[in-house]
Amino acid sequence: MIQERHFSPDQLLKARSAAKLESLAAADVELTPTSDGRLIGPCPFCGEGTDRFHVYPDGQRFWCRRCGERGDLVQYVMKRRGLSFVDAVQHLLGGDVGELPTVAIIPAAMAVFDPDRWISRLEPMVYHAIDHLGWQKSPAAVGAANWLEARGITMQDAGRFGLGYNPEWQNIYGDFRLPPGLIIPRWQPGDMALTAVNVYLDRENRERYGRRRLVRGSQARSWFGAHLVKDDTQTVIITEGELDCILLNRFLSPMPYTQAITAGAVNTMPESLDLLNGRHVVLIFDNDDAGQTAVKTWQERIPGARVATVPQGKDITDLWKLSGDDGMFDFVTCIKKGTV
């Protein structure tokens, strides 16, 4: 075993610049750039916060404001791989021959999911987001409201379904995080327990994390809109997506005791279909191959479910854009009569 004293200053310098610290850290946790050149995110060592862990502008030093871990590339590899100083330096030097091997980092410890803690920490964030969108407290919230309006969804509609806008990354606990963007929550019927939060991410984070993201810990196979289904609801209309569901509900006055809900995606079916027991079911999926395939699957699971097809466009939102409010009321009337 090579002892620490056998490393020359040049060898140590080479080890400390053998890889980019920011690249290694970004493989463990989500890092966000700041205006002064730092990268910040949850700590890969203690798992806390959304901005506790810092990688400095020189790219070779880190520090966590929560647990106090700090150092350079060598210290990072030591702590994340459980290596001694000697072994970490040897690893980074790659035996001093040829190309340096890729540094394998042990994934950050994942926090254990605790449903009660998840709900208690996330619910206040959801209600703050609802308030933020409703009062349009930032330019981003105004933009989200305009985006919804362009799809036929008013702020009153958004309020009924609990839509909100979260302006910044928030730490729920451990590595459970709520990203910034338009949030679409789901609640259980009856007790209004939060089951899932879907987020349309803001433009800044969309390229890195995708356009839509279910908050970790969400029950993906749960109903959206279930909290509005009452004991006297006689007919349930199942749409393909949340925005179609919200829009359709605005025009259901010709069909009293009727509520639209959705599983949120064409290829997703909730774990439980008990909500549909004793009720008439109407399926309205997109006019495309995926939608038609999904209709067959749902009809197999829900014998007797009726299928309705929008007369124009691909989906409910398209129909509204093409025919306006009058066209939507006509469509709902046709659903009631069973002529679509």
Salt bridges, closest charged atoms under 4 A:
ASP28 OD2 - ARG80 NE 3.09
GLU30 OE1 - ARG177 NH1 2.45
GLU30 OE2 - ARG213 NH2 2.58
ASP36 OD2 - ARG38 NE 2.88
GLU48 OE1 - ARG66 NH1 3.91
ASP51 OD1 - ARG52 NH1 2.98
ASP51 OD1 - ARG65 NH2 3.41
ASP58 OD2 - ARG61 NE 2.79
GLU69 OE1 - LYS79 NZ 3.00
ASP72 OD2 - ARG16 NE 2.61
ASP96 OD1 - LYS14 NZ 3.95
ASP131 OD2 - LYS137 NZ 2.41
ASP157 OD2 - ARG250 NE 3.13
ASP175 OD1 - ARG216 NH1 2.80
GLU242 OE2 - ARG186 NH2 3.45
GLU242 OE1 - ARG212 NH2 3.19
ASP288 OD2 - LYS314 NZ 3.67
ASP325 OD2 - ARG250 NH1 3.90
